[in-house]
Amino acid sequence: MTREELIQALESKGLDEVLELIEEADNGEMDELELLPSLGLLQDQQLNDAVLEYLKGKGVTIVDADETDG
C-alpha cells in the first residue's frame, strides 16, 4: 500500500489519531510506538499491518507493551 493509499484509507475511516502518527513519523518526531500485542493499532488487520509496516519503514520501533502493566 502506498503512502497515498494509506492516507486515503485512514481519512475515509476518520482515523485522525493514526494520521497524526504517520505525520510524526514522516517528520522524524517518533522513535518508537508501544502497543498491546493483543490489540494492535487498528481493528482492520490489513490496514493495521500496512500502518505498522509504514511506520517501521520510517524507522519507528514497534514495542510490545506488557499487558499486565497498569
PDB file of N, H, CA, C and O in Angstrom:
ATOM      1  N   MET A   1       0.856  -1.172   0.000  1.00  0.00           N
ATOM      2  CA  MET A   1       0.000   0.000   0.000  1.00  0.00           C
ATOM      3  C   MET A   1       0.901   1.234   0.000  1.00  0.00           C
ATOM      4  O   MET A   1       1.810   1.348   0.823  1.00  0.00           O
ATOM      5  N   THR A   2       0.644   2.151  -0.923  1.00  0.00           N
ATOM      6  H   THR A   2      -0.094   2.058  -1.591  1.00  0.00           H
ATOM      7  CA  THR A   2       1.440   3.375  -0.975  1.00  0.00           C
ATOM      8  C   THR A   2       1.039   4.310   0.157  1.00  0.00           C
ATOM      9  O   THR A   2       0.007   4.120   0.800  1.00  0.00           O
ATOM     10  N   ARG A   3       1.861   5.313   0.391  1.00  0.00           N
ATOM     11  H   ARG A   3       2.700   5.468  -0.130  1.00  0.00           H
ATOM     12  CA  ARG A   3       1.549   6.294   1.432  1.00  0.00           C
ATOM     13  C   ARG A   3       0.207   6.957   1.133  1.00  0.00           C
ATOM     14  O   ARG A   3      -0.619   7.140   2.026  1.00  0.00           O
ATOM     15  N   GLU A   4       0.001   7.314  -0.134  1.00  0.00           N
ATOM     16  H   GLU A   4       0.673   7.166  -0.860  1.00  0.00           H
ATOM     17  CA  GLU A   4      -1.230   7.992  -0.521  1.00  0.00           C
ATOM     18  C   GLU A   4      -2.455   7.109  -0.276  1.00  0.00           C
ATOM     19  O   GLU A   4      -3.481   7.589   0.204  1.00  0.00           O
ATOM     20  N   GLU A   5      -2.347   5.821  -0.606  1.00  0.00           N
ATOM     21  H   GLU A   5      -1.513   5.431  -0.997  1.00  0.00           H
ATOM     22  CA  GLU A   5      -3.450   4.889  -0.360  1.00  0.00           C
ATOM     23  C   GLU A   5      -3.714   4.742   1.134  1.00  0.00           C
ATOM     24  O   GLU A   5      -4.863   4.671   1.572  1.00  0.00           O
ATOM     25  N   LEU A   6      -2.649   4.697   1.894  1.00  0.00           N
ATOM     26  H   LEU A   6      -1.717   4.754   1.538  1.00  0.00           H
ATOM     27  CA  LEU A   6      -2.762   4.584   3.342  1.00  0.00           C
ATOM     28  C   LEU A   6      -3.469   5.805   3.923  1.00  0.00           C
ATOM     29  O   LEU A   6      -4.392   5.675   4.728  1.00  0.00           O
ATOM     30  N   ILE A   7      -3.032   6.982   3.511  1.00  0.00           N
ATOM     31  H   ILE A   7      -2.282   7.088   2.858  1.00  0.00           H
ATOM     32  CA  ILE A   7      -3.643   8.234   3.987  1.00  0.00           C
ATOM     33  C   ILE A   7      -5.124   8.273   3.612  1.00  0.00           C
ATOM     34  O   ILE A   7      -5.969   8.624   4.435  1.00  0.00           O
ATOM     35  N   GLN A   8      -5.433   7.915   2.375  1.00  0.00           N
ATOM     36  H   GLN A   8      -4.747   7.629   1.706  1.00  0.00           H
ATOM     37  CA  GLN A   8      -6.823   7.926   1.914  1.00  0.00           C
ATOM     38  C   GLN A   8      -7.686   6.970   2.736  1.00  0.00           C
ATOM     39  O   GLN A   8      -8.798   7.322   3.131  1.00  0.00           O
ATOM     40  N   ALA A   9      -7.182   5.768   2.993  1.00  0.00           N
ATOM     41  H   ALA A   9      -6.279   5.482   2.672  1.00  0.00           H
ATOM     42  CA  ALA A   9      -7.937   4.787   3.779  1.00  0.00           C
ATOM     43  C   ALA A   9      -8.178   5.292   5.197  1.00  0.00           C
ATOM     44  O   ALA A   9      -9.276   5.147   5.734  1.00  0.00           O
ATOM     45  N   LEU A  10      -7.157   5.882   5.799  1.00  0.00           N
ATOM     46  H   LEU A  10      -6.265   6.000   5.363  1.00  0.00           H
ATOM     47  CA  LEU A  10      -7.295   6.392   7.165  1.00  0.00           C
ATOM     48  C   LEU A  10      -8.258   7.570   7.219  1.00  0.00           C
ATOM     49  O   LEU A  10      -9.072   7.666   8.137  1.00  0.00           O
ATOM     50  N   GLU A  11      -8.168   8.474   6.231  1.00  0.00           N
ATOM     51  H   GLU A  11      -7.507   8.395   5.485  1.00  0.00           H
ATOM     52  CA  GLU A  11      -9.071   9.623   6.189  1.00  0.00           C
ATOM     53  C   GLU A  11     -10.517   9.173   6.009  1.00  0.00           C
ATOM     54  O   GLU A  11     -11.421   9.721   6.639  1.00  0.00           O
ATOM     55  N   SER A  12     -10.738   8.176   5.150  1.00  0.00           N
ATOM     56  H   SER A  12     -10.003   7.731   4.638  1.00  0.00           H
ATOM     57  CA  SER A  12     -12.107   7.715   4.890  1.00  0.00           C
ATOM     58  C   SER A  12     -12.735   7.082   6.130  1.00  0.00           C
ATOM     59  O   SER A  12     -13.958   7.066   6.266  1.00  0.00           O
ATOM     60  N   LYS A  13     -11.909   6.565   7.028  1.00  0.00           N
ATOM     61  H   LYS A  13     -10.916   6.578   6.918  1.00  0.00           H
ATOM     62  CA  LYS A  13     -12.398   5.949   8.262  1.00  0.00           C
ATOM     63  C   LYS A  13     -12.365   6.926   9.444  1.00  0.00           C
ATOM     64  O   LYS A  13     -12.745   6.566  10.558  1.00  0.00           O
ATOM     65  N   GLY A  14     -11.907   8.167   9.198  1.00  0.00           N
ATOM     66  H   GLY A  14     -11.598   8.459   8.293  1.00  0.00           H
ATOM     67  CA  GLY A  14     -11.873   9.166  10.258  1.00  0.00           C
ATOM     68  C   GLY A  14     -10.848   8.875  11.337  1.00  0.00           C
ATOM     69  O   GLY A  14     -11.047   9.238  12.496  1.00  0.00           O
ATOM     70  N   LEU A  15      -9.752   8.223  10.968  1.00  0.00           N
ATOM     71  H   LEU A  15      -9.590   7.929  10.026  1.00  0.00           H
ATOM     72  CA  LEU A  15      -8.731   7.827  11.946  1.00  0.00           C
ATOM     73  C   LEU A  15      -7.651   8.908  12.074  1.00  0.00           C
ATOM     74  O   LEU A  15      -6.491   8.703  11.716  1.00  0.00           O
ATOM     75  N   ASP A  16      -8.072  10.059  12.595  1.00  0.00           N
ATOM     76  H   ASP A  16      -9.015  10.225  12.886  1.00  0.00           H
ATOM     77  CA  ASP A  16      -7.184  11.213  12.699  1.00  0.00           C
ATOM     78  C   ASP A  16      -5.965  10.953  13.574  1.00  0.00           C
ATOM     79  O   ASP A  16      -4.877  11.449  13.284  1.00  0.00           O
ATOM     80  N   GLU A  17      -6.136  10.178  14.645  1.00  0.00           N
ATOM     81  H   GLU A  17      -7.020   9.774  14.881  1.00  0.00           H
ATOM     82  CA  GLU A  17      -5.012   9.911  15.544  1.00  0.00           C
ATOM     83  C   GLU A  17      -3.921   9.124  14.829  1.00  0.00           C
ATOM     84  O   GLU A  17      -2.733   9.358  15.050  1.00  0.00           O
ATOM     85  N   VAL A  18      -4.325   8.191  13.972  1.00  0.00           N
ATOM     86  H   VAL A  18      -5.290   8.000  13.792  1.00  0.00           H
ATOM     87  CA  VAL A  18      -3.353   7.392  13.227  1.00  0.00           C
ATOM     88  C   VAL A  18      -2.688   8.253  12.160  1.00  0.00           C
ATOM     89  O   VAL A  18      -1.499   8.096  11.885  1.00  0.00           O
ATOM     90  N   LEU A  19      -3.449   9.159  11.561  1.00  0.00           N
ATOM     91  H   LEU A  19      -4.415   9.287  11.784  1.00  0.00           H
ATOM     92  CA  LEU A  19      -2.870  10.099  10.600  1.00  0.00           C
ATOM     93  C   LEU A  19      -1.795  10.951  11.275  1.00  0.00           C
ATOM     94  O   LEU A  19      -0.762  11.249  10.675  1.00  0.00           O
ATOM     95  N   GLU A  20      -2.043  11.337  12.518  1.00  0.00           N
ATOM     96  H   GLU A  20      -2.882  11.095  13.006  1.00  0.00           H
ATOM     97  CA  GLU A  20      -1.050  12.106  13.273  1.00  0.00           C
ATOM     98  C   GLU A  20       0.210  11.287  13.514  1.00  0.00           C
ATOM     99  O   GLU A  20       1.314  11.826  13.458  1.00  0.00           O
ATOM    100  N   LEU A  21       0.061   9.986  13.785  1.00  0.00           N
ATOM    101  H   LEU A  21      -0.836   9.547  13.831  1.00  0.00           H
ATOM    102  CA  LEU A  21       1.230   9.122  13.970  1.00  0.00           C
ATOM    103  C   LEU A  21       2.073   9.082  12.699  1.00  0.00           C
ATOM    104  O   LEU A  21       3.300   9.149  12.758  1.00  0.00           O
ATOM    105  N   ILE A  22       1.411   8.974  11.559  1.00  0.00           N
ATOM    106  H   ILE A  22       0.414   8.920  11.511  1.00  0.00           H
ATOM    107  CA  ILE A  22       2.132   8.940  10.286  1.00  0.00           C
ATOM    108  C   ILE A  22       2.848  10.262  10.047  1.00  0.00           C
ATOM    109  O   ILE A  22       3.993  10.279   9.597  1.00  0.00           O
ATOM    110  N   GLU A  23       2.180  11.364  10.345  1.00  0.00           N
ATOM    111  H   GLU A  23       1.249  11.351  10.710  1.00  0.00           H
ATOM    112  CA  GLU A  23       2.802  12.680  10.187  1.00  0.00           C
ATOM    113  C   GLU A  23       4.025  12.813  11.094  1.00  0.00           C
ATOM    114  O   GLU A  23       5.062  13.323  10.670  1.00  0.00           O
ATOM    115  N   GLU A  24       3.905  12.357  12.332  1.00  0.00           N
ATOM    116  H   GLU A  24       3.062  11.942  12.677  1.00  0.00           H
ATOM    117  CA  GLU A  24       5.042  12.404  13.253  1.00  0.00           C
ATOM    118  C   GLU A  24       6.196  11.553  12.737  1.00  0.00           C
ATOM    119  O   GLU A  24       7.353  11.964  12.819  1.00  0.00           O
ATOM    120  N   ALA A  25       5.895  10.382  12.211  1.00  0.00           N
ATOM    121  H   ALA A  25       4.955  10.047  12.144  1.00  0.00           H
ATOM    122  CA  ALA A  25       6.937   9.511  11.657  1.00  0.00           C
ATOM    123  C   ALA A  25       7.584  10.165  10.442  1.00  0.00           C
ATOM    124  O   ALA A  25       8.804  10.118  10.285  1.00  0.00           O
ATOM    125  N   ASP A  26       6.774  10.772   9.587  1.00  0.00           N
ATOM    126  H   ASP A  26       5.783  10.810   9.714  1.00  0.00           H
ATOM    127  CA  ASP A  26       7.303  11.456   8.401  1.00  0.00           C
ATOM    128  C   ASP A  26       8.241  12.591   8.786  1.00  0.00           C
ATOM    129  O   ASP A  26       9.217  12.863   8.088  1.00  0.00           O
ATOM    130  N   ASN A  27       7.941  13.250   9.896  1.00  0.00           N
ATOM    131  H   ASN A  27       7.147  13.029  10.463  1.00  0.00           H
ATOM    132  CA  ASN A  27       8.743  14.389  10.346  1.00  0.00           C
ATOM    133  C   ASN A  27       9.891  13.987  11.259  1.00  0.00           C
ATOM    134  O   ASN A  27      10.609  14.848  11.768  1.00  0.00           O
ATOM    135  N   GLY A  28      10.072  12.680  11.472  1.00  0.00           N
ATOM    136  H   GLY A  28       9.489  11.981  11.059  1.00  0.00           H
ATOM    137  CA  GLY A  28      11.146  12.203  12.334  1.00  0.00           C
ATOM    138  C   GLY A  28      10.919  12.488  13.801  1.00  0.00           C
ATOM    139  O   GLY A  28      11.874  12.562  14.574  1.00  0.00           O
ATOM    140  N   GLU A  29       9.661  12.652  14.199  1.00  0.00           N
ATOM    141  H   GLU A  29       8.885  12.592  13.571  1.00  0.00           H
ATOM    142  CA  GLU A  29       9.325  13.005  15.576  1.00  0.00           C
ATOM    143  C   GLU A  29       8.984  11.790  16.436  1.00  0.00           C
ATOM    144  O   GLU A  29       8.643  11.946  17.609  1.00  0.00           O
ATOM    145  N   MET A  30       9.071  10.575  15.870  1.00  0.00           N
ATOM    146  H   MET A  30       9.348  10.449  14.918  1.00  0.00           H
ATOM    147  CA  MET A  30       8.704   9.379  16.621  1.00  0.00           C
ATOM    148  C   MET A  30       9.790   8.327  16.455  1.00  0.00           C
ATOM    149  O   MET A  30      10.165   7.976  15.336  1.00  0.00           O
ATOM    150  N   ASP A  31      10.294   7.824  17.589  1.00  0.00           N
ATOM    151  H   ASP A  31       9.989   8.109  18.497  1.00  0.00           H
ATOM    152  CA  ASP A  31      11.307   6.773  17.564  1.00  0.00           C
ATOM    153  C   ASP A  31      10.700   5.404  17.791  1.00  0.00           C
ATOM    154  O   ASP A  31      11.144   4.413  17.210  1.00  0.00           O
ATOM    155  N   GLU A  32       9.661   5.351  18.654  1.00  0.00           N
ATOM    156  H   GLU A  32       9.300   6.155  19.126  1.00  0.00           H
ATOM    157  CA  GLU A  32       9.036   4.068  18.934  1.00  0.00           C
ATOM    158  C   GLU A  32       7.561   4.242  19.240  1.00  0.00           C
ATOM    159  O   GLU A  32       7.103   5.318  19.624  1.00  0.00           O
ATOM    160  N   LEU A  33       6.831   3.146  19.058  1.00  0.00           N
ATOM    161  H   LEU A  33       7.204   2.272  18.746  1.00  0.00           H
ATOM    162  CA  LEU A  33       5.405   3.103  19.336  1.00  0.00           C
ATOM    163  C   LEU A  33       5.145   1.862  20.170  1.00  0.00           C
ATOM    164  O   LEU A  33       5.485   0.752  19.761  1.00  0.00           O
ATOM    165  N   GLU A  34       4.548   2.043  21.329  1.00  0.00           N
ATOM    166  H   GLU A  34       4.272   2.944  21.662  1.00  0.00           H
ATOM    167  CA  GLU A  34       4.268   0.933  22.239  1.00  0.00           C
ATOM    168  C   GLU A  34       2.816   0.488  22.064  1.00  0.00           C
ATOM    169  O   GLU A  34       1.891   1.292  22.176  1.00  0.00           O
ATOM    170  N   LEU A  35       2.634  -0.806  21.786  1.00  0.00           N
ATOM    171  H   LEU A  35       3.386  -1.459  21.694  1.00  0.00           H
ATOM    172  CA  LEU A  35       1.301  -1.364  21.554  1.00  0.00           C
ATOM    173  C   LEU A  35       1.086  -2.617  22.375  1.00  0.00           C
ATOM    174  O   LEU A  35       2.033  -3.349  22.662  1.00  0.00           O
ATOM    175  N   LEU A  36      -0.151  -2.863  22.751  1.00  0.00           N
ATOM    176  H   LEU A  36      -0.920  -2.268  22.518  1.00  0.00           H
ATOM    177  CA  LEU A  36      -0.508  -4.144  23.357  1.00  0.00           C
ATOM    178  C   LEU A  36      -0.601  -5.166  22.227  1.00  0.00           C
ATOM    179  O   LEU A  36      -1.355  -4.960  21.276  1.00  0.00           O
ATOM    180  N   PRO A  37       0.142  -6.252  22.311  1.00  0.00           N
ATOM    181  CA  PRO A  37       0.127  -7.245  21.229  1.00  0.00           C
ATOM    182  C   PRO A  37      -1.267  -7.775  20.909  1.00  0.00           C
ATOM    183  O   PRO A  37      -1.563  -8.070  19.751  1.00  0.00           O
ATOM    184  N   SER A  38      -2.112  -7.897  21.904  1.00  0.00           N
ATOM    185  H   SER A  38      -1.872  -7.657  22.844  1.00  0.00           H
ATOM    186  CA  SER A  38      -3.451  -8.445  21.675  1.00  0.00           C
ATOM    187  C   SER A  38      -4.379  -7.460  20.970  1.00  0.00           C
ATOM    188  O   SER A  38      -5.401  -7.867  20.417  1.00  0.00           O
ATOM    189  N   LEU A  39      -4.040  -6.177  20.981  1.00  0.00           N
ATOM    190  H   LEU A  39      -3.210  -5.847  21.430  1.00  0.00           H
ATOM    191  CA  LEU A  39      -4.905  -5.169  20.378  1.00  0.00           C
ATOM    192  C   LEU A  39      -4.374  -4.624  19.063  1.00  0.00           C
ATOM    193  O   LEU A  39      -5.159  -4.338  18.158  1.00  0.00           O
ATOM    194  N   GLY A  40      -3.070  -4.474  18.936  1.00  0.00           N
ATOM    195  H   GLY A  40      -2.433  -4.706  19.671  1.00  0.00           H
ATOM    196  CA  GLY A  40      -2.522  -3.829  17.755  1.00  0.00           C
ATOM    197  C   GLY A  40      -2.857  -2.352  17.779  1.00  0.00           C
ATOM    198  O   GLY A  40      -3.014  -1.754  18.843  1.00  0.00           O
ATOM    199  N   LEU A  41      -2.964  -1.773  16.599  1.00  0.00           N
ATOM    200  H   LEU A  41      -2.837  -2.259  15.735  1.00  0.00           H
ATOM    201  CA  LEU A  41      -3.242  -0.347  16.477  1.00  0.00           C
ATOM    202  C   LEU A  41      -4.673  -0.114  15.988  1.00  0.00           C
ATOM    203  O   LEU A  41      -5.363   0.781  16.476  1.00  0.00           O
ATOM    204  N   LEU A  42      -5.110  -0.920  15.028  1.00  0.00           N
ATOM    205  H   LEU A  42      -4.549  -1.647  14.632  1.00  0.00           H
ATOM    206  CA  LEU A  42      -6.425  -0.758  14.409  1.00  0.00           C
ATOM    207  C   LEU A  42      -7.170  -2.086  14.373  1.00  0.00           C
ATOM    208  O   LEU A  42      -6.547  -3.148  14.375  1.00  0.00           O
ATOM    209  N   GLN A  43      -8.501  -2.034  14.339  1.00  0.00           N
ATOM    210  H   GLN A  43      -9.007  -1.171  14.337  1.00  0.00           H
ATOM    211  CA  GLN A  43      -9.301  -3.257  14.238  1.00  0.00           C
ATOM    212  C   GLN A  43      -9.169  -3.899  12.868  1.00  0.00           C
ATOM    213  O   GLN A  43      -9.174  -5.125  12.757  1.00  0.00           O
ATOM    214  N   ASP A  44      -9.049  -3.088  11.826  1.00  0.00           N
ATOM    215  H   ASP A  44      -9.045  -2.093  11.916  1.00  0.00           H
ATOM    216  CA  ASP A  44      -8.877  -3.592  10.461  1.00  0.00           C
ATOM    217  C   ASP A  44      -7.458  -4.142  10.343  1.00  0.00           C
ATOM    218  O   ASP A  44      -6.498  -3.375  10.267  1.00  0.00           O
ATOM    219  N   GLN A  45      -7.323  -5.465  10.326  1.00  0.00           N
ATOM    220  H   GLN A  45      -8.103  -6.088  10.388  1.00  0.00           H
ATOM    221  CA  GLN A  45      -5.997  -6.095  10.373  1.00  0.00           C
ATOM    222  C   GLN A  45      -5.126  -5.714   9.182  1.00  0.00           C
ATOM    223  O   GLN A  45      -3.927  -5.486   9.345  1.00  0.00           O
ATOM    224  N   GLN A  46      -5.711  -5.640   7.983  1.00  0.00           N
ATOM    225  H   GLN A  46      -6.684  -5.825   7.851  1.00  0.00           H
ATOM    226  CA  GLN A  46      -4.932  -5.284   6.797  1.00  0.00           C
ATOM    227  C   GLN A  46      -4.417  -3.852   6.909  1.00  0.00           C
ATOM    228  O   GLN A  46      -3.252  -3.585   6.615  1.00  0.00           O
ATOM    229  N   LEU A  47      -5.269  -2.943   7.328  1.00  0.00           N
ATOM    230  H   LEU A  47      -6.216  -3.160   7.567  1.00  0.00           H
ATOM    231  CA  LEU A  47      -4.866  -1.555   7.495  1.00  0.00           C
ATOM    232  C   LEU A  47      -3.873  -1.432   8.645  1.00  0.00           C
ATOM    233  O   LEU A  47      -2.909  -0.673   8.554  1.00  0.00           O
ATOM    234  N   ASN A  48      -4.102  -2.171   9.719  1.00  0.00           N
ATOM    235  H   ASN A  48      -4.886  -2.788   9.793  1.00  0.00           H
ATOM    236  CA  ASN A  48      -3.184  -2.199  10.854  1.00  0.00           C
ATOM    237  C   ASN A  48      -1.782  -2.599  10.388  1.00  0.00           C
ATOM    238  O   ASN A  48      -0.797  -1.930  10.702  1.00  0.00           O
ATOM    239  N   ASP A  49      -1.707  -3.697   9.635  1.00  0.00           N
ATOM    240  H   ASP A  49      -2.507  -4.240   9.380  1.00  0.00           H
ATOM    241  CA  ASP A  49      -0.412  -4.175   9.153  1.00  0.00           C
ATOM    242  C   ASP A  49       0.254  -3.151   8.242  1.00  0.00           C
ATOM    243  O   ASP A  49       1.465  -2.943   8.321  1.00  0.00           O
ATOM    244  N   ALA A  50      -0.536  -2.507   7.373  1.00  0.00           N
ATOM    245  H   ALA A  50      -1.519  -2.676   7.309  1.00  0.00           H
ATOM    246  CA  ALA A  50       0.016  -1.514   6.453  1.00  0.00           C
ATOM    247  C   ALA A  50       0.578  -0.313   7.212  1.00  0.00           C
ATOM    248  O   ALA A  50       1.657   0.180   6.883  1.00  0.00           O
ATOM    249  N   VAL A  51      -0.150   0.159   8.228  1.00  0.00           N
ATOM    250  H   VAL A  51      -1.027  -0.241   8.496  1.00  0.00           H
ATOM    251  CA  VAL A  51       0.325   1.293   9.027  1.00  0.00           C
ATOM    252  C   VAL A  51       1.604   0.922   9.772  1.00  0.00           C
ATOM    253  O   VAL A  51       2.566   1.689   9.775  1.00  0.00           O
ATOM    254  N   LEU A  52       1.617  -0.248  10.400  1.00  0.00           N
ATOM    255  H   LEU A  52       0.835  -0.871  10.398  1.00  0.00           H
ATOM    256  CA  LEU A  52       2.808  -0.657  11.152  1.00  0.00           C
ATOM    257  C   LEU A  52       4.014  -0.822  10.230  1.00  0.00           C
ATOM    258  O   LEU A  52       5.124  -0.436  10.597  1.00  0.00           O
ATOM    259  N   GLU A  53       3.815  -1.382   9.053  1.00  0.00           N
ATOM    260  H   GLU A  53       2.913  -1.695   8.755  1.00  0.00           H
ATOM    261  CA  GLU A  53       4.923  -1.525   8.098  1.00  0.00           C
ATOM    262  C   GLU A  53       5.419  -0.159   7.639  1.00  0.00           C
ATOM    263  O   GLU A  53       6.623   0.047   7.487  1.00  0.00           O
ATOM    264  N   TYR A  54       4.497   0.773   7.418  1.00  0.00           N
ATOM    265  H   TYR A  54       3.518   0.606   7.541  1.00  0.00           H
ATOM    266  CA  TYR A  54       4.890   2.125   7.022  1.00  0.00           C
ATOM    267  C   TYR A  54       5.730   2.773   8.122  1.00  0.00           C
ATOM    268  O   TYR A  54       6.786   3.346   7.852  1.00  0.00           O
ATOM    269  N   LEU A  55       5.253   2.677   9.361  1.00  0.00           N
ATOM    270  H   LEU A  55       4.395   2.212   9.580  1.00  0.00           H
ATOM    271  CA  LEU A  55       5.985   3.268  10.480  1.00  0.00           C
ATOM    272  C   LEU A  55       7.367   2.639  10.625  1.00  0.00           C
ATOM    273  O   LEU A  55       8.351   3.344  10.848  1.00  0.00           O
ATOM    274  N   LYS A  56       7.445   1.317  10.499  1.00  0.00           N
ATOM    275  H   LYS A  56       6.645   0.744  10.318  1.00  0.00           H
ATOM    276  CA  LYS A  56       8.745   0.642  10.577  1.00  0.00           C
ATOM    277  C   LYS A  56       9.665   1.134   9.472  1.00  0.00           C
ATOM    278  O   LYS A  56      10.863   1.317   9.692  1.00  0.00           O
ATOM    279  N   GLY A  57       9.111   1.349   8.288  1.00  0.00           N
ATOM    280  H   GLY A  57       8.139   1.201   8.110  1.00  0.00           H
ATOM    281  CA  GLY A  57       9.888   1.858   7.165  1.00  0.00           C
ATOM    282  C   GLY A  57      10.433   3.253   7.414  1.00  0.00           C
ATOM    283  O   GLY A  57      11.430   3.654   6.812  1.00  0.00           O
ATOM    284  N   LYS A  58       9.785   3.985   8.294  1.00  0.00           N
ATOM    285  H   LYS A  58       8.975   3.659   8.783  1.00  0.00           H
ATOM    286  CA  LYS A  58      10.240   5.327   8.664  1.00  0.00           C
ATOM    287  C   LYS A  58      11.179   5.298   9.863  1.00  0.00           C
ATOM    288  O   LYS A  58      11.564   6.345  10.384  1.00  0.00           O
ATOM    289  N   GLY A  59      11.550   4.083  10.302  1.00  0.00           N
ATOM    290  H   GLY A  59      11.237   3.233   9.878  1.00  0.00           H
ATOM    291  CA  GLY A  59      12.499   3.948  11.398  1.00  0.00           C
ATOM    292  C   GLY A  59      11.890   3.878  12.779  1.00  0.00           C
ATOM    293  O   GLY A  59      12.607   3.952  13.776  1.00  0.00           O
ATOM    294  N   VAL A  60      10.563   3.735  12.857  1.00  0.00           N
ATOM    295  H   VAL A  60       9.980   3.674  12.047  1.00  0.00           H
ATOM    296  CA  VAL A  60       9.885   3.638  14.149  1.00  0.00           C
ATOM    297  C   VAL A  60       9.976   2.193  14.645  1.00  0.00           C
ATOM    298  O   VAL A  60       9.669   1.255  13.908  1.00  0.00           O
ATOM    299  N   THR A  61      10.395   2.025  15.889  1.00  0.00           N
ATOM    300  H   THR A  61      10.644   2.786  16.488  1.00  0.00           H
ATOM    301  CA  THR A  61      10.449   0.709  16.510  1.00  0.00           C
ATOM    302  C   THR A  61       9.106   0.422  17.165  1.00  0.00           C
ATOM    303  O   THR A  61       8.605   1.229  17.948  1.00  0.00           O
ATOM    304  N   ILE A  62       8.527  -0.726  16.846  1.00  0.00           N
ATOM    305  H   ILE A  62       8.934  -1.382  16.210  1.00  0.00           H
ATOM    306  CA  ILE A  62       7.258  -1.132  17.451  1.00  0.00           C
ATOM    307  C   ILE A  62       7.590  -1.985  18.675  1.00  0.00           C
ATOM    308  O   ILE A  62       8.238  -3.025  18.561  1.00  0.00           O
ATOM    309  N   VAL A  63       7.138  -1.531  19.847  1.00  0.00           N
ATOM    310  H   VAL A  63       6.612  -0.686  19.940  1.00  0.00           H
ATOM    311  CA  VAL A  63       7.446  -2.193  21.109  1.00  0.00           C
ATOM    312  C   VAL A  63       6.172  -2.833  21.648  1.00  0.00           C
ATOM    313  O   VAL A  63       5.130  -2.184  21.739  1.00  0.00           O
ATOM    314  N   ASP A  64       6.267  -4.113  22.005  1.00  0.00           N
ATOM    315  H   ASP A  64       7.113  -4.640  21.931  1.00  0.00           H
ATOM    316  CA  ASP A  64       5.129  -4.788  22.637  1.00  0.00           C
ATOM    317  C   ASP A  64       5.037  -4.351  24.090  1.00  0.00           C
ATOM    318  O   ASP A  64       5.979  -4.529  24.863  1.00  0.00           O
ATOM    319  N   ALA A  65       3.894  -3.777  24.457  1.00  0.00           N
ATOM    320  H   ALA A  65       3.129  -3.633  23.829  1.00  0.00           H
ATOM    321  CA  ALA A  65       3.667  -3.350  25.836  1.00  0.00           C
ATOM    322  C   ALA A  65       3.342  -4.568  26.686  1.00  0.00           C
ATOM    323  O   ALA A  65       2.773  -5.544  26.197  1.00  0.00           O
ATOM    324  N   ASP A  66       3.699  -4.506  27.937  1.00  0.00           N
ATOM    325  H   ASP A  66       4.161  -3.713  28.334  1.00  0.00           H
ATOM    326  CA  ASP A  66       3.370  -5.564  28.891  1.00  0.00           C
ATOM    327  C   ASP A  66       1.906  -5.402  29.277  1.00  0.00           C
ATOM    328  O   ASP A  66       1.524  -4.386  29.858  1.00  0.00           O
ATOM    329  N   GLU A  67       1.092  -6.391  28.958  1.00  0.00           N
ATOM    330  H   GLU A  67       1.402  -7.216  28.485  1.00  0.00           H
ATOM    331  CA  GLU A  67      -0.350  -6.301  29.208  1.00  0.00           C
ATOM    332  C   GLU A  67      -0.696  -6.324  30.687  1.00  0.00           C
ATOM    333  O   GLU A  67      -1.842  -6.052  31.045  1.00  0.00           O
ATOM    334  N   THR A  68       0.256  -6.640  31.559  1.00  0.00           N
ATOM    335  H   THR A  68       1.186  -6.862  31.268  1.00  0.00           H
ATOM    336  CA  THR A  68      -0.028  -6.672  32.994  1.00  0.00           C
ATOM    337  C   THR A  68       0.248  -5.332  33.658  1.00  0.00           C
ATOM    338  O   THR A  68      -0.099  -5.142  34.823  1.00  0.00           O
ATOM    339  N   ASP A  69       0.872  -4.392  32.933  1.00  0.00           N
ATOM    340  H   ASP A  69       1.154  -4.547  31.986  1.00  0.00           H
ATOM    341  CA  ASP A  69       1.122  -3.062  33.495  1.00  0.00           C
ATOM    342  C   ASP A  69      -0.200  -2.338  33.669  1.00  0.00           C
ATOM    343  O   ASP A  69      -1.171  -2.590  32.956  1.00  0.00           O
ATOM    344  N   GLY A  70      -0.211  -1.437  34.629  1.00  0.00           N
ATOM    345  H   GLY A  70       0.577  -1.232  35.208  1.00  0.00           H
ATOM    346  CA  GLY A  70      -1.320  -0.547  34.676  1.00  0.00           C
ATOM    347  C   GLY A  70      -2.210  -0.646  35.805  1.00  0.00           C
ATOM    348  O   GLY A  70      -3.183   0.102  35.892  1.00  0.00           O
TER     349      GLY A  70
END
